[in-house]
Amino acid sequence: MRRERAIDIGIALVVFALTVATLASGGVANDPDARSLDALGVVLAALASLPLLARRTAPLAAFAAAATASAAINVLEYQPGPPIGATVALFFVGLYGARSRESGRLTAVVIAFFFLVHVTAAGYGRDQFPVVPALFGALVWGGAWVLGDRVRLRRERVANLEERARQAERETARERRLAAAEERTRIARDLHDSA
């Protein structure tokens, strides 16, 4: 438990540092009209990364909080950059998210909603619709979600195979014990008959 908490804190700190570095360095477009990094930008970077602390227990809520903060960064016209916190959170939505059909639909709706919010915020902050960043964002967010889901499925397959191997091992041991008992019974019968 302590190790998992340390990993969660490390992930949140790395995402925070990358977000602040992106905002301070000029983002991906190095927009001269963009707002420079200030205290509010640092707070928003923290709000875009700290929800990752809840990635194991509430991955969809962590994604929603991180995406909201990233959208606020765009609306307030900070340097454009990838929403690192929201993207990382999406990976964990795929990895830890609920697996029922209804929850899958809800997850898809929430992700689509926050994607539209994020793209709208980026367009509002730049006074134009960002077509290429929107397409790239859809690819990155979709890829993060699918990658998390594939990792989860692989873990489940490995766990299933390990359980099958343990079950086969138990059955083999039971068959050996049964064969040994039958052999002892046969030997005892042979000894009894010869006596």
KAVEN-V690392 format. One line per field, one symbol per residue. ss: DSSP state (H for helix, E for strand, L for the rest). A space follows every 50 residues. Layout:
ss = ???
This chain:
ss = LHHHHHHHHHHHHHHHHHHHHHHHHLLLLLLLLLELLLHHHHHHHHHHHH HHHHLLLLHHHHHHHHHHHHHHHHHLLELLLLLHHHHHHHHHHHHHLLLL HHHHHHHHHHHHHHHHHHHHHHHHHHLLLLHHHHHHHHHHHHHHHHHHHH HHHHHHHHHHHHHHHHHHHHHHHHHHHHHHHHHHHHHHHHHHHHL
